[in-house]
Amino acid sequence: MPIISNANHDFSNLSVSDDSSLDRIFTEIPETETVKGVYYQRAKFIRRPEDLLSIDHALLAVINVGGNRYAFPWSTLQQFPLTRLGRLCGCRSLEDIAGVCDDYDEARKEFFFDRSPSAFRVILNFLAAGKLRLLREMCILSLHDELSYWGVEMAYMERCCKRKMYTRIEEVHEKERREEERRQRSAMQRVPVEETQYRKVMNWLRDMVENPQSGLPGKIFACLSVIMVVVTVISLCISTMPDLREEEDRGECSSKCYHMFIIETVCVAWFSLEFLLRFIQARSKLDFLRGPLNIIDAMAILPYYVSFIVTDEDPAFEHERPGGGKGYLDKLGLVLRILRALRILYVMRLARHSLGLQTLGLTVRRSTREFGLLLLFLCVAVTLFSPLVHLAESELTGTHDFSSIPASYWWAII
């Protein structure tokens, strides 16, 4: 419909200062009322049953989800042909409709879906606004099932929500895998009468070292392991005190040094026993040796035995100070100090008994791209500010605290 019906108006008697003349000419123009049809509303919630009487079913599809009625334009559903609601557009018979929805009222032309109405809000927002986002109060796994039922692909989900959903799904799958392993171990405990005594002992040992929730022995074993880790970390920190370092450099061994050695020996003996028990009960020895936590255990235990063997075979080393320029002994002392520092890897053993640390490790593995980006920013900052501080300190002031640009890297990192 044209907005202006007659274009032959006489504008000669009009002026800008005379508003009445403008009002007169605009009153002659017929106004067309803006009528918003169903195509302007991609989704509508039907609150009252009597509103169904005024619906044009040729334009709107009435969807009943868990008792809540919604009106969707067929044009909206046609934009998502691969979804369950979009497949309604291609239904030509009652059999086709029955294959898509749970029930159909032919008199009211109403499609019924026996699904959660609260979970359908995500689908409703997707069909109405074209954006798929998570609801804070909704379970991630329930949402995943709803998306699979309604045929909505994860590609439509916003990036931040998709990352949260994938992380949560991986955590749940990891937990389910452990629960399945636990059930398998529990099932193996119900051994038949003809099972050998060796299998019974292996099952009991496996539960004790791998499943703290299996009983009192498993809880005691886990508590002792955590206590030994804490004691080892504390002894490592105390061994770096100045008085103990001076005694070590002089080749002396006071009562403090002797007690620290005894504590370290007891802890390493416990960790060695634990590693041996885990290796014995493992079904696959090769998979056990490939495990990341088992590799860390070996790297933390071996330095003690290496340093013990080296100092025992070379008594002269005990009377020489490492780092004093003695050639072979100097290098050997440096290696031993590095090996002793590896005892800090015992902290990683806490991940065996802490679900929070395991979740943190999974989160770090899922955020490698973000960590790489953070490292890139750090490298850019170091590369930018190291030459500046070198120029300011060495060239302008004449000091030699920053003798070169590489020497300024540490200052820039800190």
GUSE-445179 format. One line per 10 residues: for each residue y negated, z negated, x negated of C-alpha. Coordinates in steps of 0.1 Angstrom, whole numbers. Example, Ala and Ser with C-alpha at 12.3 -4.5 7.8 and 13.67 -1.06 7.14 Angstrom:
45:-78:-123  11:-71:-137
***
This chain:
0:0:0  -34:9:-15  -57:-20:-21  -88:0:-12  -85:22:19  -118:41:17  -133:51:-16  -164:68:-2  -187:38:-1  -224:40:-6
-234:18:-35  -271:29:-37  -284:-1:-17  -266:-27:-38  -282:-48:-64  -270:-75:-88  -295:-100:-75  -284:-95:-39  -251:-113:-34  -250:-107:3
-246:-69:-2  -216:-75:-25  -201:-98:1  -205:-72:28  -188:-45:8  -159:-67:-2  -153:-78:34  -148:-41:43  -119:-39:18  -87:-49:35
-69:-77:16  -32:-73:9  -14:-106:10  9:-112:-20  44:-116:-7  69:-130:-32  104:-119:-24  137:-132:-36  135:-112:-68  107:-135:-80
130:-165:-77  161:-163:-99  176:-195:-85  169:-218:-56  183:-251:-46  191:-253:-8  184:-288:3  190:-286:41  220:-269:58  196:-253:83
180:-233:55  211:-212:54  202:-196:87  171:-179:72  189:-165:41  193:-127:38  229:-124:24  222:-89:14  198:-101:-12  210:-137:-19
244:-151:-28  250:-187:-16  269:-207:-42  283:-241:-34  292:-261:-65  306:-296:-58  287:-298:-25  253:-286:-39  242:-252:-25  222:-227:-45
208:-193:-36  209:-167:-64  196:-132:-60  223:-106:-65  200:-90:-90  201:-121:-111  239:-123:-111  241:-86:-121  222:-93:-153  252:-114:-164
282:-93:-155  307:-111:-178  301:-145:-163  321:-159:-134  292:-156:-110  284:-121:-123  319:-110:-114  311:-118:-77  290:-86:-77  320:-65:-83
342:-81:-56  352:-57:-28  378:-77:-9  388:-112:-1  415:-110:-28  389:-102:-54  368:-131:-43  397:-155:-43  403:-146:-80  368:-157:-89
359:-187:-68  380:-216:-53  371:-209:-17  350:-186:5  335:-191:39  334:-156:55  313:-168:84  286:-183:63  292:-160:33  293:-190:11
312:-192:-22  327:-225:-32  334:-237:-67  351:-271:-72  332:-280:-104  309:-308:-115  274:-303:-100  257:-322:-128  273:-300:-154  263:-269:-134
227:-277:-142  231:-262:-176  244:-230:-160  217:-231:-134  190:-233:-161  207:-205:-180  207:-181:-150  172:-191:-139  154:-192:-173  178:-173:-196
181:-203:-220  212:-223:-226  205:-258:-238  223:-291:-240  218:-320:-217  214:-353:-236  234:-372:-210  263:-347:-209  295:-349:-229  297:-321:-255
334:-314:-247  328:-313:-210  300:-288:-215  323:-267:-237  349:-266:-209  322:-257:-183  309:-229:-205  344:-215:-208  350:-217:-170  317:-200:-161
322:-174:-188  289:-181:-206  291:-173:-243  279:-197:-270  258:-169:-284  232:-176:-256  228:-212:-268  197:-222:-287  203:-226:-324  196:-263:-326
218:-271:-297  246:-249:-310  246:-267:-343  249:-301:-326  277:-288:-304  297:-273:-333  293:-305:-353  305:-326:-324  334:-303:-317  345:-304:-353
343:-342:-353  364:-344:-322  390:-320:-335  392:-340:-367  397:-371:-347  424:-354:-325  442:-342:-356  443:-378:-370  455:-391:-336  482:-365:-336
493:-375:-371  493:-411:-360  514:-402:-329  538:-383:-351  542:-413:-374  547:-436:-344  573:-412:-331  591:-412:-364  593:-450:-362  616:-447:-333
644:-436:-356  680:-432:-344  707:-456:-355  721:-431:-380  688:-428:-399  690:-441:-435  674:-472:-448  653:-450:-472  636:-432:-443  628:-465:-426
612:-479:-458  592:-447:-462  579:-448:-427  569:-485:-431  552:-477:-464  534:-447:-449  520:-468:-421  509:-495:-444  489:-473:-469  476:-446:-445
472:-463:-411  455:-497:-412  458:-500:-374  496:-499:-375  499:-536:-380  491:-567:-401  504:-552:-435  482:-521:-430  451:-543:-423  458:-565:-453
463:-535:-476  430:-519:-464  410:-551:-468  424:-556:-504  415:-520:-512  379:-525:-500  376:-558:-519  388:-543:-551  363:-514:-548  334:-539:-543
345:-561:-572  348:-530:-595  313:-518:-586  299:-553:-593  317:-556:-626  304:-522:-636  269:-532:-629  272:-565:-648  288:-548:-678  255:-530:-685
236:-563:-689  218:-565:-723  237:-595:-737  271:-579:-729  259:-546:-744  248:-563:-776  282:-580:-780  299:-547:-774  278:-530:-800  285:-557:-826
322:-555:-819  323:-591:-806  341:-603:-775  329:-636:-760  344:-653:-729  321:-633:-706  333:-600:-721  369:-612:-719  366:-621:-683  350:-588:-674
379:-571:-692  404:-591:-671  387:-583:-639  386:-546:-647  423:-546:-657  433:-563:-624  413:-538:-604  426:-508:-622  462:-522:-618  456:-524:-581
442:-489:-578  471:-476:-599  496:-493:-576  479:-480:-545  478:-444:-560  515:-446:-568  524:-459:-533  504:-431:-517  521:-406:-539  556:-419:-532
551:-419:-494  535:-384:-493  557:-358:-476  543:-330:-498  536:-341:-533  516:-309:-540  494:-313:-510  488:-349:-520  476:-339:-555  453:-313:-540
436:-338:-517  399:-343:-526  401:-381:-523  432:-382:-544  416:-362:-571  386:-386:-571  411:-416:-574  427:-400:-604  393:-393:-621  383:-429:-615
416:-445:-628  423:-423:-659  392:-433:-679  405:-469:-683  438:-458:-697  422:-432:-720  398:-457:-734  425:-483:-738  448:-459:-757  420:-446:-779
407:-480:-789  443:-492:-795  452:-463:-817  420:-465:-837  412:-501:-845  382:-491:-867  364:-480:-836  361:-515:-824  340:-524:-854  317:-494:-853
288:-490:-830  289:-457:-810  259:-436:-813  252:-448:-849  258:-414:-866  294:-421:-877  307:-386:-870  340:-388:-852  335:-424:-841  301:-416:-828
314:-388:-806  344:-408:-795  322:-437:-785  300:-414:-764  331:-400:-746  343:-435:-739  310:-445:-724  310:-415:-702  345:-422:-691  337:-458:-683
307:-446:-662  331:-426:-641  344:-459:-626  315:-456:-601  337:-430:-584  356:-459:-569  328:-461:-543  342:-428:-528  374:-447:-519  355:-464:-491
357:-431:-472  394:-438:-466  386:-468:-445  352:-459:-430  349:-434:-401  311:-434:-407  315:-421:-442  339:-395:-431  314:-383:-405  287:-383:-432
309:-361:-454  315:-337:-425  278:-336:-418  270:-328:-454  295:-300:-454  280:-285:-422  245:-287:-437  250:-268:-469  225:-242:-460  198:-269:-454
206:-286:-487  204:-252:-505  169:-247:-489  158:-282:-500  170:-274:-535  151:-242:-535  119:-260:-525  125:-285:-553  129:-258:-579  97:-240:-568
78:-273:-571  92:-280:-605  85:-245:-617  49:-247:-604  38:-282:-616  56:-284:-650  33:-258:-667  3:-274:-651  10:-309:-665  20:-294:-698
-14:-276:-700  -33:-307:-689  -16:-331:-713  -10:-311:-744  -36:-283:-745  -66:-301:-730  -62:-337:-741  -43:-331:-773  -15:-356:-765  21:-347:-771
39:-366:-744  48:-333:-728  56:-312:-759  70:-282:-739  73:-270:-704  111:-279:-702  101:-314:-713  78:-316:-683  106:-308:-658  118:-344:-655
82:-355:-647  80:-329:-620  113:-338:-605  104:-375:-603
***
